[in-house]
Amino acid sequence: MTCTKKDNTKAQLQLAVKKVLRFKVKAELQEILDEVMEQAEAQYKEYDLSVA
């Protein structure tokens, strides 16, 4: 998977998380998003992205 495709996937995931949380936790949204992305990146660090 190319770096651009990886960045696009990351952006899509961030947008999906923002949409879900937007109305619930506006003040803490960025902090929560950063934590979710950090956990996702750690979990899938070794994942073969060419399969996706």
N, C-alpha and C positions, 0 to 999 in steps of 0.2 A: 504494500500500500504506500502510495506516495505521501510525502509530508503534507502536501496541500489537502489531500483527501482526509488525512488524519486530523488536520486543523478544522476542516469542514465538519467532520463527525463530532469533534470536541465542541464546536460552536453550536451544533444542533442539540447536543446533550445539555449544554448550558441553557439554551433557550427553553427546552422542555422543562427543566428544573425551575427556571424562573417563572414560567407560566403556571406551574402547579403551586408555587409558593407565593406568587405575587400578592394575592389578596389576604394571605394569612400572616405573613411576617415581613412587612415592607422594611422596617428599620434594620432587621438583621439579615436581609436577603443576600447581600454580597458575601457576608461572613459564612453563611450557610452554604452558598454556592461554592465558595472556595474550599470549604471542608469536604463537600461531596466530590468535587473534582479531584482533590488530593487523594481521597480514598479510592476513587475509581482508577486513577492513574497508577496508584500503588498496586491495586488488585490486578490490573491487566497489563502491568509493565512487561511481563514475559509472554503475553498473549501474541500469537502469530496473526498480525493484522492482515496478512494476505488472504486469510480464510474468510474474513468478514466481507 
